[in-house]
Amino acid sequence: MQKSVAGAYSRPARWPQRMHRGLDTLLRILAAEPAFAALAVVEVLAAGPRARACRRQLLDAYAVFFTAAPRRAGTPPVPDGVVDAVIAGVYGVIYDFVSTGRAAELPQRLGDLTYLVLVPYLGPAAAARVAAGEPG
């Protein structure tokens, strides 16, 4: 899954579009494979300490996608903890959908999750444009 997301992210484009593309790939994979989604997102939490450690490593690995995030001129830098909060927020939304049997609906959340990921770095207007599929 992470290789597919990384592959989508790595194709040339501006950072916001790359993030949008990576999220789209992630959501489509989970929607297409609800049994895998349940195992990887929900059941892993009950699978013991080693499985939870692997989950933590996977979530931590998503932070690399934020290294190319732009910095808005005239604004303070985004605090380091924001990346962890954004990743946790995306995971939380995914968990909610998967744990309630609605994994197939995840692609419909692409705009919301894109906005969540981008707003700390682009501001509300630009994040909303990219979330709507427009150029950032």
N, C-alpha and C positions, 0 to 999 in steps of 0.2 A: 504494500500500500504506500509506504513512504517513498519507495523508488518511483512509483507512478506520479505521486504528488511532486517530487523533486524534478522529474522529467518535464512535467507540465510547467513548473515554475522556471526552469532553466532556459526555456525557449526565449529568444530575444524579444524584448519589449521593455517598456518602462516598468519600474518596480510595482506601482499599483496594479497594472494589468497582469503582471506575473503572479501577484498574490491572489487576485481574482481567479485566475486560471487554475492555480494550485488548489484553492478552496473548492472550485467547481469539480475538479478531478476527485478530491477527497469525498465530497458529498455524493457524487455519482457512484463511486465504488461502494460506499456504505449502503446506498439505496438499492443497488443492484444485487447485493449479497447480504440480505438481512440476518441470516444465521451467523455469518462471519462478523457482521457489525455487533450483534448481541454478544458474541464471544469476546471480541476485541475491546468493546467499550463498556459493557455492563458486567458480564460474568468474570472478567479478569480481576475485578475487585474482590471477589470471593475465592480466588484461586490460590491464595497463599502469598507469602512474602516475596518469593522469587518472581512470580508473575506480576505482582504489583511493582517490583523494582524494574522489570522490563518495561512495563507501562510508563513508569516515570521517565526512564531513559528515552523512550519514544517521544513523549511529550517534550522533554528537554531538547531533543534533536530538532523539533520544529522551530526553535529559537533562531536557528541559522538563517531562516528565511527573512528575518528582520534586520540582518546586518546591513543590507543595502537600502534600508528605509531612508527616505530623504529627511532633511531637517528644514522646517519652514523658517524663512528669513524673519528676523525680528522676534522670534519666540524662544523661550528657554528650551533646552534639550528635553526630550521625553525621558522621564526617570526610568532607570533600569528595570524596576519591578513591573513596569507597564507591560512588557513583553510577556512575563509570566501570567499576569492578570488577563491579558487578551487570550492567550492560549487556553487558560482555564475557563474563560467565558465561552469560547468556541466549543471546548470539550463538554461543558455543561449543557449547552443547547443540544449538541449531538446526543449526549447521554439521555436527555429528556425525551427526545424523539425515539431513539432506539429502545429505551426501556419501556416505552408505552406502545410498542409495536408499530411505530410510524416512521420507520427508517425510509420507506419509499417517498416520504414527503420531504426529506432533507434537501434535495435540489431546489425546492421552492424557498428555502431559507438562504440561498446564496447571496441575495442582495443585502439582507440584514447582517449576515456574518461578514461579508465584505466590508460593509460600513463599520462594523465593530472593530475589525482589524486595522482599517485605514485611518479612522478619524483622529487618533492621537498624533498621527504623522502628517496628515494632509489638511486637517480641519474639516468641519462639517460639510461645507459646500462641495469641495473637491471629492471627499469621500462619498458623498451622495451621488455625484455624477458617475464615478467609477462603479459604484454599487448598482446603478441603473444601466450599466453596460456602455456608458459614454466614455470618451477619452478623458483621462484625468487631467 
